[in-house]
Amino acid sequence: MKVGVYLCECGTNITEKVDLDQVSATISELDNVGYVSKIGLMCSYDGVSVFEDDLQKQKPDRVVVAACSPRDHEATFMKAMTKVGINQYLMQMVNFREQLSWVTEDKQAATDKAIVMLKGAIARVVQQEALEKKSITMNNDVLIIGAGPAGLKAALTLAEADRKVTIIEKSPMIGGLPVRYEELFPKMECGPCMLEPIEHEILHGDHAENIEIITQAELKEVKGFYGNFIAKIIKAPRYVDTEICIGCAECVGACPVSVKNPMNSNMNEKKAMDFTFFGALPNATYIDYEACLRSKGESCEACKTACPIEGAVIFDDKEEIIEKNVGAILLAIGTQLYDATLLPNLGYGALKDVVTSYEFERILSSGGPTGGQILKSNGDIPKSIAIIHCVGSLDENHKSYCSGTCCQTGFKFAHELHHKVGESTITHFYKQLVFPGKSDYPLYKNAMNNSHAKFVNYLSTSDINVVENKKGVKTISYKDVSGISGEIEADMIILLPATIPGLDNESLSSLLEVNLDKEGFFEELHGLVDSVRSKVKGIFVAGSCQSPTDIKGAVNQGVAAAGYMLSGLVPGRKLEIEPIVAEVIEDKCAGCHVCVLVCPYKAIQFNEETKKSSINAVLCQGCGTCVSACPANAIIGHHFTKEEIYEEIRGVLS
């Protein structure tokens, strides 16, 4: 076998510390070494040309390159080998720069070490095999889970590029939380008004034919891999045909059943046949079947009789199982608020007129329980309001992180209160105040400049206690960061709970095998430079299901995820599979499941019929964890076989 050895001088980086002439003379005497060549700057344009010309002239069976880190230029030299017709996996690199000349002061010691390193590489490369990349056809369609701002903006971006998109949404409406808020910080924009153009484009725009929206639906099963996922979706019956319903509300008025309205946190009632809320899209009603008289065996047809559109009400609507073939999946399921009852000293759930930020948003809404008027539970206008920030946040006993949006929410509420209840006093209790960015400071400034406002800096929510006397007057006793105690009365208390992972994070994590971080949010590939890719190839995350964020951050992440999909799922392009992966030798596999348990990329499946494991080459990253863990020695790590590793060790020790 003829091994060609190439020594890069790297300017003076290597030659100042390593005697390459001595290295060349020693290495030339080794078995299998056909020749040794020195090149000045091997990674430069001229250096690569010299390398290619020499390869064509010498025609080696294997190649060893001693240069810099493989991270820098292994791909460069592999491309050169492919260009001249030599399999790129028949090359082994040795890092003379970072691992040798830059860390070894004595020149003779460095030279001796260089010889040892090359001996190992030469012994190893003889064992290396020619590997070939494979390619498979990719599906260019995308599945988006969640119809909030992140999911909708991603869908529109993809659809505009002529991709087919399926959006599944658990609720009967699209738009997420912002469409339920009549004003959004920092510029007090109308939430439904801001999102309506996006929703209109999604439902009726020029690219609407590329987008399918499935409401009241959940993901139940996923098989496959990047470029070729098969998703099984379960769609609950709506009992209303959204395609022909005109949203006239005749059925709502006719429905005889009223139940608590979860949209408004049960602060008012809705009908069994109703809209999610007026203005929600799709502009169609739905039946809450558990509340409907028909679920109790009665033959009520009031809604169908009142409906002017034949066939819009479908009493025999059934659950559907829908399968979609897609190339990538985006998780954009949003978030929820921390359970304020876990801080009983604040009175939530026990005292009237102690509400969460979401509940107060609905009170502010014209479609809310009070028609947009700020009223106490007895119908009176509150004269004193306390806004308690950081409920559950920045607290090692609850949630140690800052949710980032709560302060702006509190300042927005202060703005609304100032305009709607005028002279009422407002007391802000806070741990830290956060108003980053170019647009967030004005709301804080307005809140601070309110002559009827007071700010109390506290250390822990345990330093705040809310009680109510027999007359219904609530008193907040507190201790501030200086240790000074105080007491105020408040007619209404608004709590700003921490943003926490959504209810479906755990189930979707298990279903898609996407990791969760220690807080329960979907874990990104890298927090700074890859925040929208998960650790499973082809599955992306966007919005507050990945980390607490505002609307702008969620939308930007949705668009970023769409960009990744557009760059990867290109029509006509095939998915190239890296051959440096693991492979199961079925005859040796004992079916112990160890490899399945240790694989960090979820690339290994166990076949219950054959009782053997198999490795998905698309998902495998060639880390070798399964190879080392297999007790039956039944897994090969291509390009890092035991024979290659053993020979490299023998070469170093020879």
C-alpha positions as a printed NumPy array, in Angstrom:
array([[  0.   ,   0.   ,   0.   ],
       [  1.285,   3.448,  -0.908],
       [  0.736,   6.193,   1.669],
       [  1.453,   9.79 ,   0.666],
       [  2.457,  12.068,   3.554],
       [  2.085,  15.847,   3.203],
       [  3.732,  18.25 ,   5.638],
       [  2.382,  21.817,   5.689],
       [  4.932,  24.415,   6.791],
       [  2.091,  26.844,   7.643],
       [  4.383,  29.795,   7.027],
       [  6.547,  29.802,  10.142],
       [  3.866,  28.457,  12.494],
       [  5.174,  24.893,  12.204],
       [  8.72 ,  25.257,  10.816],
       [  9.891,  27.416,  13.737],
       [  9.154,  24.623,  16.208],
       [  9.431,  21.414,  14.162],
       [ 12.389,  20.175,  12.109],
       [ 10.418,  19.006,   9.092],
       [ 13.542,  17.677,   7.333],
       [ 14.214,  15.304,  10.233],
       [ 10.55 ,  14.346,  10.325],
       [ 10.545,  13.647,   6.575],
       [ 13.706,  11.528,   6.732],
       [ 12.405,   9.4  ,   9.603],
       [  8.885,   8.938,   8.242],
       [ 10.143,   8.026,   4.746],
       [ 11.641,   4.826,   6.185],
       [  8.347,   3.512,   7.536],
       [  6.45 ,   0.647,   5.931],
       [  3.722,   1.702,   3.488],
       [  5.039,   5.27 ,   3.165],
       [  5.482,   5.898,  -0.562],
       [  6.692,   9.488,  -0.344],
       [  6.778,  12.625,   1.843],
       [  6.102,  16.11 ,   0.41 ],
       [  6.436,  19.526,   2.048],
       [  4.153,  22.406,   1.022],
       [  4.512,  26.015,   2.216],
       [  0.928,  27.128,   2.866],
       [ -1.079,  24.061,   1.984],
       [ -4.499,  25.629,   2.631],
       [ -3.885,  28.562,   0.268],
       [ -5.099,  28.556,  -3.321],
       [ -1.597,  27.801,  -4.607],
       [ -1.019,  25.211,  -1.871],
       [ -4.202,  23.318,  -2.719],
       [ -3.226,  23.362,  -6.405],
       [  0.191,  21.879,  -5.575],
       [ -1.531,  19.25 ,  -3.409],
       [ -3.913,  18.294,  -6.225],
       [ -1.144,  18.138,  -8.848],
       [  0.997,  15.958,  -6.605],
       [ -1.893,  13.604,  -5.885],
       [ -2.506,  13.149,  -9.616],
       [  1.18 ,  12.5  , -10.208],
       [  1.864,  10.153,  -7.27 ],
       [ -1.534,   8.363,  -7.155],
       [ -1.309,   7.266,  -3.486],
       [ -3.628,   4.67 ,  -1.975],
       [ -3.907,   6.616,   1.279],
       [ -3.044,  10.181,   2.333],
       [ -1.825,  11.721,   5.606],
       [ -1.831,  15.509,   5.958],
       [  0.082,  17.156,   8.814],
       [ -1.144,  20.739,   9.077],
       [ -3.557,  22.668,  11.314],
       [ -6.762,  21.626,  13.063],
       [ -9.124,  19.429,  11.017],
       [-11.826,  21.918,  12.026],
       [-10.129,  24.495,   9.816],
       [ -9.184,  22.694,   6.626],
       [-10.037,  18.988,   6.654],
       [-12.927,  19.765,   4.285],
       [-10.533,  21.714,   2.024],
       [ -8.181,  18.758,   1.59 ],
       [-11.072,  16.277,   1.27 ],
       [-12.5  ,  18.3  ,  -1.624],
       [ -9.099,  18.308,  -3.289],
       [ -8.908,  14.524,  -3.031],
       [-12.402,  14.109,  -4.47 ],
       [-11.486,  16.438,  -7.319],
       [ -8.602,  14.203,  -8.419],
       [-10.609,  10.991,  -8.027],
       [ -9.412,   9.724,  -4.622],
       [-11.994,   8.819,  -1.972],
       [-11.919,  11.61 ,   0.617],
       [-12.27 ,   9.208,   3.551],
       [ -8.878,   7.646,   2.759],
       [ -7.185,  10.671,   4.361],
       [ -6.084,  11.229,   7.946],
       [ -5.126,  14.63 ,   9.344],
       [ -2.542,  15.34 ,  12.03 ],
       [ -2.7  ,  18.649,  13.898],
       [  0.894,  19.942,  13.884],
       [ -0.077,  23.526,  14.647],
       [ -2.481,  23.698,  17.622],
       [ -1.489,  20.374,  19.227],
       [  2.243,  20.598,  18.592],
       [  4.097,  23.76 ,  17.577],
       [  1.893,  26.166,  19.519],
       [  2.172,  24.197,  22.766],
       [  5.688,  22.697,  22.678],
       [  8.593,  25.089,  23.319],
       [ 11.529,  22.715,  22.811],
       [ 12.148,  22.154,  19.077],
       [ 13.629,  18.663,  19.438],
       [ 10.776,  17.583,  21.702],
       [  8.322,  18.96 ,  19.174],
       [ 10.094,  17.137,  16.339],
       [ 10.071,  13.842,  18.241],
       [  6.388,  14.319,  19.037],
       [  5.657,  15.059,  15.349],
       [  7.211,  11.751,  14.34 ],
       [  5.153,   9.862,  16.933],
       [  1.926,  11.555,  15.809],
       [  2.616,  10.691,  12.174],
       [  3.408,   7.077,  13.008],
       [ -0.029,   6.735,  14.586],
       [ -1.76 ,   8.427,  11.647],
       [  0.026,   6.288,   9.047],
       [ -0.812,   3.078,  10.884],
       [ -4.423,   4.212,  11.171],
       [ -4.949,   5.372,   7.581],
       [ -3.921,   1.969,   6.244],
       [ -7.018,   0.536,   7.969],
       [ -9.414,   3.212,   6.706],
       [-12.038,   2.274,   4.164],
       [-13.467,   4.154,   1.212],
       [-16.85 ,   5.429,   2.338],
       [-19.528,   6.814,   0.067],
       [-22.112,   9.463,   0.811],
       [-25.702,   8.487,   0.117],
       [-28.572,  10.752,  -0.813],
       [-32.333,  10.47 ,  -0.433],
       [-35.241,  12.486,  -1.797],
       [-36.57 ,  15.084,   0.641],
       [-40.129,  16.194,   1.258],
       [-40.338,  20.003,   1.112],
       [-43.569,  20.381,   3.118],
       [-43.554,  21.64 ,   6.713],
       [-45.662,  20.937,   9.807],
       [-46.086,  23.764,  12.325],
       [-47.459,  23.009,  15.777],
       [-49.041,  26.118,  17.26 ],
       [-50.866,  29.001,  15.566],
       [-49.489,  31.903,  17.589],
       [-47.382,  34.756,  16.158],
       [-44.267,  32.592,  15.72 ],
       [-46.096,  29.775,  13.952],
       [-48.188,  32.06 ,  11.738],
       [-45.264,  34.205,  10.621],
       [-43.166,  31.12 ,   9.885],
       [-46.042,  29.618,   7.882],
       [-46.51 ,  32.777,   5.841],
       [-42.778,  33.013,   5.133],
       [-42.711,  29.422,   3.917],
       [-45.918,  29.729,   1.893],
       [-44.59 ,  32.818,   0.114],
       [-41.69 ,  30.643,  -1.039],
       [-44.235,  28.145,  -2.453],
       [-43.84 ,  25.575,   0.324],
       [-46.853,  23.593,   1.528],
       [-47.495,  24.17 ,   5.225],
       [-49.819,  22.459,   7.681],
       [-50.565,  24.302,  10.931],
       [-52.153,  22.383,  13.775],
       [-53.639,  24.292,  16.69 ],
       [-55.049,  22.782,  19.857],
       [-57.701,  25.469,  20.368],
       [-60.58 ,  26.382,  17.992],
       [-58.859,  29.681,  16.975],
       [-55.57 ,  31.011,  15.63 ],
       [-53.442,  33.938,  16.816],
       [-52.278,  32.69 ,  20.199],
       [-52.377,  34.967,  23.25 ],
       [-51.827,  38.378,  21.583],
       [-55.202,  38.333,  19.785],
       [-56.824,  38.154,  23.221],
       [-55.107,  41.373,  24.35 ],
       [-56.612,  44.658,  23.225],
       [-53.386,  46.595,  23.759],
       [-49.816,  45.376,  23.454],
       [-46.669,  46.923,  24.837],
       [-44.556,  48.874,  24.081],
       [-46.657,  51.096,  21.772],
       [-50.111,  50.118,  23.023],
       [-51.15 ,  48.605,  19.699],
       [-54.367,  46.632,  19.385],
       [-53.45 ,  42.933,  19.477],
       [-56.162,  41.652,  17.099],
       [-55.576,  44.641,  14.785],
       [-51.833,  43.978,  14.649],
       [-52.219,  40.288,  13.858],
       [-55.246,  40.59 ,  11.57 ],
       [-53.185,  41.301,   8.417],
       [-51.088,  38.191,   9.052],
       [-54.187,  36.11 ,   9.784],
       [-55.885,  37.469,   6.667],
       [-52.881,  36.505,   4.531],
       [-52.855,  33.059,   6.115],
       [-56.585,  32.489,   5.516],
       [-57.333,  34.444,   2.343],
       [-54.122,  35.881,   0.909],
       [-52.269,  35.18 ,  -2.317],
       [-50.505,  32.188,  -0.788],
       [-53.365,  30.798,   1.319],
       [-53.603,  27.756,  -0.956],
       [-50.216,  26.688,   0.386],
       [-51.399,  26.711,   4.011],
       [-53.753,  24.238,   5.678],
       [-54.964,  25.093,   9.173],
       [-56.288,  22.297,  11.363],
       [-57.784,  23.612,  14.615],
       [-58.728,  21.538,  17.663],
       [-55.963,  19.161,  16.654],
       [-52.976,  17.537,  18.332],
       [-49.908,  15.655,  17.174],
       [-50.133,  12.04 ,  18.283],
       [-47.363,  10.177,  16.466],
       [-44.264,  10.938,  14.389],
       [-42.074,   8.538,  12.466],
       [-39.136,   9.146,  10.197],
       [-36.394,  11.719,  10.049],
       [-35.34 ,  15.049,   8.572],
       [-36.694,  15.356,   5.06 ],
       [-39.072,  12.43 ,   5.544],
       [-41.314,  12.685,   8.62 ],
       [-44.704,  10.984,   8.792],
       [-46.93 ,  12.812,  11.289],
       [-50.211,  11.465,  12.611],
       [-52.63 ,  14.19 ,  13.727],
       [-55.858,  13.701,  15.669],
       [-58.502,  16.334,  14.962],
       [-61.384,  16.643,  17.422],
       [-64.888,  17.242,  16.034],
       [-65.918,  20.921,  15.923],
       [-69.514,  20.135,  14.905],
       [-69.426,  23.201,  12.645],
       [-68.159,  23.399,   9.062],
       [-65.747,  26.347,   9.103],
       [-65.827,  26.532,   5.313],
       [-69.497,  27.462,   5.107],
       [-70.26 ,  28.991,   8.53 ],
       [-70.722,  32.758,   8.065],
       [-70.257,  33.648,  11.738],
       [-73.715,  35.244,  12.078],
       [-74.118,  34.038,  15.717],
       [-77.764,  33.021,  15.24 ],
       [-76.902,  29.628,  16.719],
       [-75.314,  31.226,  19.785],
       [-78.461,  33.108,  20.678],
       [-80.567,  29.984,  20.245],
       [-78.408,  27.71 ,  22.429],
       [-80.154,  27.069,  25.786],
       [-77.02 ,  26.04 ,  27.722],
       [-74.622,  28.405,  29.482],
       [-71.353,  27.312,  31.115],
       [-68.265,  28.954,  32.576],
       [-66.093,  30.604,  29.936],
       [-62.49 ,  29.327,  30.06 ],
       [-61.371,  32.059,  27.632],
       [-62.179,  34.574,  30.363],
       [-60.796,  32.387,  33.17 ],
       [-64.346,  31.416,  34.18 ],
       [-65.145,  35.018,  35.155],
       [-68.302,  34.95 ,  33.007],
       [-70.331,  32.472,  30.985],
       [-70.587,  31.361,  27.376],
       [-72.976,  29.144,  25.443],
       [-72.368,  25.488,  24.619],
       [-72.513,  26.628,  20.97 ],
       [-70.365,  29.736,  20.788],
       [-67.331,  31.514,  19.396],
       [-64.034,  31.267,  21.246],
       [-64.555,  35.023,  21.489],
       [-66.041,  37.54 ,  19.087],
       [-63.443,  38.398,  16.473],
       [-61.568,  35.116,  16.737],
       [-60.498,  33.449,  13.515],
       [-61.62 ,  31.237,  11.881],
       [-64.86 ,  33.242,  12.16 ],
       [-66.938,  30.199,  13.028],
       [-68.628,  28.829,  16.116],
       [-67.983,  25.439,  17.726],
       [-69.83 ,  23.153,  20.09 ],
       [-68.469,  22.443,  23.55 ],
       [-69.765,  18.888,  23.439],
       [-69.41 ,  18.178,  27.152],
       [-71.717,  21.12 ,  27.857],
       [-74.13 ,  20.364,  25.008],
       [-77.469,  18.748,  25.921],
       [-76.887,  16.15 ,  23.187],
       [-73.982,  14.711,  25.187],
       [-76.484,  14.025,  27.961],
       [-78.835,  12.106,  25.689],
       [-81.221,  14.966,  24.911],
       [-82.264,  15.686,  21.337],
       [-81.733,  19.457,  21.328],
       [-81.363,  20.926,  17.824],
       [-81.827,  24.608,  18.694],
       [-78.558,  25.715,  17.107],
       [-79.121,  23.787,  13.889],
       [-82.666,  25.078,  13.591],
       [-81.516,  28.679,  14.052],
       [-78.635,  28.385,  11.576],
       [-79.487,  29.995,   8.195],
       [-76.838,  27.971,   6.341],
       [-77.79 ,  24.419,   5.455],
       [-75.14 ,  21.928,   6.58 ],
       [-73.089,  24.336,   8.704],
       [-73.968,  22.504,  11.935],
       [-72.803,  18.887,  11.848],
       [-74.118,  16.864,  14.776],
       [-72.526,  13.644,  13.495],
       [-69.049,  15.184,  13.137],
       [-66.385,  12.625,  14.085],
       [-62.828,  12.599,  15.292],
       [-60.387,  12.379,  12.378],
       [-56.948,  10.861,  12.074],
       [-54.903,  12.769,   9.511],
       [-51.476,  11.774,   8.198],
       [-49.038,  14.296,   6.776],
       [-45.698,  13.663,   5.101],
       [-43.356,  16.578,   5.834],
       [-39.668,  17.397,   5.694],
       [-39.44 ,  19.483,   8.871],
       [-41.433,  20.298,  12.011],
       [-41.652,  23.594,  13.895],
       [-42.681,  23.674,  17.542],
       [-44.306,  27.01 ,  18.371],
       [-46.82 ,  26.059,  21.055],
       [-46.396,  29.07 ,  23.309],
       [-46.363,  29.092,  27.078],
       [-48.414,  29.465,  30.248],
       [-48.262,  31.367,  33.548],
       [-46.931,  30.072,  36.838],
       [-49.624,  28.881,  39.24 ],
       [-50.063,  31.793,  41.647],
       [-51.823,  29.573,  44.196],
       [-48.35 ,  28.208,  44.989],
       [-47.738,  31.539,  46.737],
       [-50.731,  31.46 ,  49.133],
       [-49.588,  34.564,  51.026],
       [-50.58 ,  36.63 ,  47.982],
       [-54.209,  35.592,  48.285],
       [-54.797,  34.28 ,  44.781],
       [-57.622,  31.744,  44.639],
       [-58.696,  32.561,  48.19 ],
       [-59.576,  36.269,  48.021],
       [-61.781,  38.105,  45.564],
       [-60.273,  40.724,  43.246],
       [-56.816,  39.141,  43.323],
       [-56.226,  38.381,  39.64 ],
       [-53.381,  37.244,  37.382],
       [-52.051,  39.256,  34.456],
       [-54.007,  37.11 ,  31.982],
       [-57.247,  37.577,  33.91 ],
       [-56.715,  41.331,  33.993],
       [-56.05 ,  41.316,  30.236],
       [-59.481,  39.779,  29.766],
       [-61.047,  42.33 ,  32.121],
       [-59.517,  45.051,  29.932],
       [-60.927,  43.442,  26.772],
       [-64.193,  44.684,  25.295],
       [-65.057,  41.006,  24.807],
       [-64.163,  40.197,  28.395],
       [-66.337,  39.553,  31.445],
       [-66.89 ,  43.26 ,  32.181],
       [-66.978,  44.562,  28.613],
       [-63.659,  46.312,  29.059],
       [-64.584,  48.171,  32.247],
       [-62.232,  47.826,  35.214],
       [-64.568,  46.705,  37.975],
       [-64.292,  44.78 ,  41.2  ],
       [-66.249,  41.564,  41.655],
       [-69.05 ,  43.578,  43.33 ],
       [-69.296,  45.931,  40.343],
       [-67.544,  48.905,  41.972],
       [-64.634,  50.797,  40.421],
       [-61.415,  50.08 ,  42.346],
       [-59.892,  53.115,  44.044],
       [-56.558,  51.506,  44.89 ],
       [-54.688,  48.883,  42.879],
       [-51.527,  46.94 ,  43.674],
       [-49.454,  45.392,  40.894],
       [-47.115,  42.703,  42.213],
       [-44.278,  41.965,  39.777],
       [-42.004,  38.902,  39.806],
       [-44.602,  36.459,  41.163],
       [-42.626,  33.225,  41.146],
       [-39.759,  34.795,  39.161],
       [-36.198,  35.371,  40.385],
       [-36.929,  32.955,  43.203],
       [-34.933,  29.797,  43.877],
       [-37.985,  28.266,  45.547],
       [-40.085,  28.763,  42.426],
       [-38.527,  29.96 ,  39.13 ],
       [-35.002,  31.339,  39.255],
       [-35.106,  33.137,  35.901],
       [-36.595,  36.459,  34.809],
       [-39.47 ,  36.109,  32.342],
       [-38.488,  39.374,  30.672],
       [-41.976,  40.595,  29.728],
       [-43.703,  40.993,  33.106],
       [-42.434,  44.512,  33.825],
       [-43.701,  45.844,  30.514],
       [-47.017,  44.116,  31.172],
       [-47.228,  45.85 ,  34.575],
       [-46.375,  49.255,  33.08 ],
       [-48.991,  48.671,  30.366],
       [-51.57 ,  47.954,  33.048],
       [-50.581,  51.164,  34.84 ],
       [-51.152,  53.037,  31.582],
       [-54.6  ,  51.445,  31.149],
       [-55.555,  52.109,  34.759],
       [-54.557,  55.753,  34.485],
       [-56.855,  56.2  ,  31.503],
       [-59.781,  54.076,  32.673],
       [-60.019,  54.702,  36.423],
       [-58.321,  58.087,  36.611],
       [-57.437,  59.035,  40.187],
       [-56.994,  55.522,  41.558],
       [-53.693,  54.908,  43.341],
       [-51.32 ,  52.306,  41.941],
       [-48.597,  50.585,  43.94 ],
       [-45.945,  48.542,  42.108],
       [-44.181,  45.854,  44.148],
       [-41.064,  44.651,  42.302],
       [-37.797,  42.767,  42.738],
       [-36.062,  44.003,  39.584],
       [-37.219,  46.316,  36.819],
       [-36.491,  45.3  ,  33.241],
       [-36.988,  47.53 ,  30.2  ],
       [-34.389,  46.662,  27.547],
       [-34.394,  47.81 ,  23.947],
       [-35.151,  51.093,  22.253],
       [-38.939,  51.03 ,  22.787],
       [-39.462,  49.79 ,  26.343],
       [-38.39 ,  52.739,  28.502],
       [-41.339,  55.13 ,  27.771],
       [-43.944,  52.912,  29.475],
       [-41.761,  52.705,  32.598],
       [-41.254,  56.469,  32.522],
       [-45.007,  57.064,  32.29 ],
       [-45.6  ,  54.708,  35.202],
       [-42.953,  56.455,  37.298],
       [-44.264,  59.935,  36.465],
       [-47.793,  59.084,  37.547],
       [-48.407,  61.179,  40.661],
       [-50.765,  58.5  ,  41.96 ],
       [-48.169,  55.724,  41.64 ],
       [-45.796,  54.287,  44.21 ],
       [-42.937,  51.803,  43.735],
       [-41.874,  49.364,  46.461],
       [-38.724,  47.292,  45.95 ],
       [-38.996,  43.971,  47.788],
       [-36.589,  41.058,  48.133],
       [-38.844,  38.002,  48.271],
       [-42.547,  37.307,  47.811],
       [-42.437,  35.835,  51.315],
       [-42.025,  39.452,  52.485],
       [-45.501,  40.275,  51.138],
       [-48.699,  39.135,  52.81 ],
       [-52.269,  39.81 ,  51.674],
       [-55.174,  39.55 ,  54.129],
       [-58.827,  40.573,  54.021],
       [-60.951,  41.765,  56.927],
       [-64.634,  41.049,  57.505],
       [-65.635,  44.112,  55.483],
       [-63.774,  42.789,  52.443],
       [-60.937,  45.313,  52.651],
       [-57.634,  43.824,  51.527],
       [-54.451,  44.845,  53.283],
       [-50.96 ,  44.221,  51.937],
       [-48.242,  44.144,  54.571],
       [-44.685,  44.111,  53.263],
       [-41.001,  44.522,  54.029],
       [-38.851,  46.296,  51.434],
       [-35.223,  45.589,  50.497],
       [-34.033,  47.931,  53.259],
       [-35.9  ,  45.926,  55.872],
       [-38.492,  48.666,  56.413],
       [-42.018,  47.338,  56.961],
       [-45.148,  48.947,  55.59 ],
       [-48.801,  48.396,  54.903],
       [-51.277,  49.517,  52.24 ],
       [-54.891,  48.822,  51.366],
       [-55.868,  47.689,  47.879],
       [-59.269,  47.163,  46.266],
       [-57.723,  45.091,  43.49 ],
       [-54.426,  43.187,  43.288],
       [-52.89 ,  42.207,  39.953],
       [-50.25 ,  39.464,  40.037],
       [-47.637,  39.143,  37.288],
       [-46.679,  35.428,  37.376],
       [-43.588,  33.948,  35.772],
       [-43.749,  32.602,  32.242],
       [-43.302,  28.832,  32.383],
       [-43.281,  25.94 ,  29.857],
       [-46.609,  25.017,  28.314],
       [-48.687,  22.023,  29.335],
       [-47.75 ,  20.085,  26.193],
       [-43.966,  20.517,  26.381],
       [-43.393,  17.204,  28.135],
       [-45.668,  15.125,  25.908],
       [-44.256,  16.638,  22.709],
       [-40.719,  16.223,  24.029],
       [-41.369,  12.518,  24.502],
       [-43.177,  12.183,  21.184],
       [-40.539,  13.984,  19.102],
       [-37.57 ,  13.013,  21.302],
       [-36.633,  16.676,  21.607],
       [-34.797,  17.5  ,  24.817],
       [-36.146,  19.853,  27.472],
       [-33.838,  22.106,  29.474],
       [-33.771,  22.133,  33.271],
       [-36.695,  24.56 ,  33.373],
       [-38.816,  22.458,  31.007],
       [-38.527,  24.615,  27.886],
       [-37.539,  22.986,  24.595],
       [-33.761,  22.888,  24.467],
       [-32.096,  24.61 ,  21.55 ],
       [-28.985,  23.415,  19.721],
       [-27.032,  26.421,  21.005],
       [-28.419,  29.249,  23.116],
       [-26.566,  32.017,  21.299],
       [-25.937,  30.991,  17.699],
       [-28.562,  28.281,  17.082],
       [-31.576,  29.093,  19.234],
       [-34.25 ,  27.881,  16.776],
       [-32.82 ,  24.444,  15.993],
       [-33.406,  21.591,  18.396],
       [-30.908,  18.775,  18.88 ],
       [-33.002,  16.591,  16.593],
       [-32.261,  17.364,  12.98 ],
       [-35.276,  18.742,  11.16 ],
       [-37.198,  19.803,  14.28 ],
       [-37.154,  23.511,  15.081],
       [-38.415,  25.581,  18.016],
       [-39.658,  29.165,  18.077],
       [-41.22 ,  31.549,  20.528],
       [-41.853,  31.214,  24.233],
       [-41.917,  27.401,  24.195],
       [-38.122,  27.667,  23.802],
       [-37.602,  30.538,  26.276],
       [-39.69 ,  33.398,  27.682],
       [-39.882,  36.08 ,  25.002],
       [-42.033,  38.902,  23.679],
       [-43.965,  38.978,  20.399],
       [-41.066,  40.482,  18.457],
       [-38.708,  37.764,  19.646],
       [-41.231,  35.03 ,  18.873],
       [-41.894,  36.322,  15.36 ],
       [-38.171,  36.707,  14.634],
       [-37.552,  33.145,  15.75 ],
       [-40.391,  31.896,  13.583],
       [-38.909,  33.609,  10.538],
       [-35.418,  32.33 ,  11.414],
       [-36.736,  28.764,  11.62 ],
       [-38.459,  29.238,   8.262],
       [-35.14 ,  30.412,   6.84 ],
       [-33.409,  27.226,   7.983],
       [-36.146,  25.134,   6.39 ],
       [-36.042,  27.044,   3.112],
       [-32.265,  26.67 ,   2.889],
       [-32.397,  22.945,   3.674],
       [-35.592,  21.741,   2.017],
       [-34.891,  22.905,  -1.513],
       [-37.085,  21.411,  -4.268],
       [-35.08 ,  18.953,  -6.332],
       [-32.265,  18.76 ,  -3.814],
       [-31.54 ,  15.42 ,  -2.209],
       [-30.488,  14.968,   1.367],
       [-26.833,  13.958,   1.512],
       [-26.1  ,  11.537,   4.319],
       [-22.677,  11.641,   5.949],
       [-21.193,   8.113,   5.935],
       [-19.321,   8.57 ,   9.236],
       [-22.093,   6.869,  11.185],
       [-22.628,   3.768,  13.265],
       [-24.054,   0.51 ,  11.928],
       [-25.483,  -2.528,  13.716],
       [-24.211,  -5.984,  12.769],
       [-27.527,  -7.804,  13.129],
       [-26.001, -11.27 ,  13.548],
       [-24.222, -10.073,  16.694],
       [-27.051,  -7.954,  18.152],
       [-28.435,  -9.489,  21.354],
       [-31.411,  -7.102,  21.598],
       [-30.397,  -5.666,  24.969],
       [-31.609,  -2.086,  24.211],
       [-28.443,  -0.504,  25.671],
       [-27.675,   1.373,  22.447],
       [-31.222,   2.767,  22.317],
       [-30.887,   4.093,  25.849],
       [-27.493,   5.78 ,  25.414],
       [-27.931,   7.389,  21.97 ],
       [-28.045,  11.183,  22.524],
       [-29.529,  11.814,  19.057],
       [-32.395,   9.282,  19.238],
       [-31.054,   7.675,  16.07 ],
       [-31.476,   4.048,  17.148],
       [-34.717,   2.083,  16.924],
       [-35.492,  -1.368,  18.234],
       [-37.493,  -3.713,  16.014],
       [-39.833,  -5.714,  18.23 ],
       [-40.341,  -8.357,  15.531],
       [-36.68 ,  -9.112,  14.797],
       [-35.503,  -8.166,  18.315],
       [-32.649,  -6.251,  16.712],
       [-31.559,  -2.627,  16.81 ],
       [-31.101,  -0.495,  13.722],
       [-29.521,   2.919,  13.243],
       [-31.048,   5.74 ,  11.234],
       [-28.112,   7.128,   9.25 ],
       [-29.832,  10.494,   8.793],
       [-30.11 ,  11.092,  12.541],
       [-26.818,   9.468,  13.557],
       [-24.   ,  11.953,  14.229],
       [-21.234,   9.353,  14.484],
       [-20.449,  10.143,  18.132],
       [-19.589,   6.505,  18.934],
       [-21.503,   6.324,  22.226],
       [-23.407,   3.223,  21.124],
       [-20.221,   1.571,  19.812],
       [-18.504,   1.79 ,  23.173],
       [-21.638,   0.851,  25.124],
       [-22.606,  -2.264,  23.147],
       [-21.762,  -5.327,  25.302],
       [-21.94 ,  -7.667,  22.3  ],
       [-19.506,  -5.678,  20.139],
       [-22.293,  -5.567,  17.564],
       [-21.947,  -1.945,  16.392],
       [-19.362,  -0.529,  14.004],
       [-18.456,   3.151,  13.983],
       [-17.519,   3.791,  10.362],
       [-14.27 ,   5.771,   9.979],
       [-13.62 ,   5.152,  13.671],
       [-13.519,   1.363,  13.775],
       [-11.811,  -0.491,  16.581],
       [ -9.158,  -1.687,  14.117],
       [ -8.365,   1.889,  13.088],
       [ -8.129,   3.094,  16.67 ],
       [ -6.031,   0.127,  17.804],
       [ -3.602,   0.539,  14.9  ],
       [ -3.234,   4.247,  15.646],
       [ -2.351,   3.425,  19.239],
       [  0.14 ,   0.753,  18.127],
       [  1.708,   3.229,  15.707],
       [  2.183,   5.819,  18.435],
       [  3.734,   3.25 ,  20.776],
       [  6.029,   1.665,  18.158]])
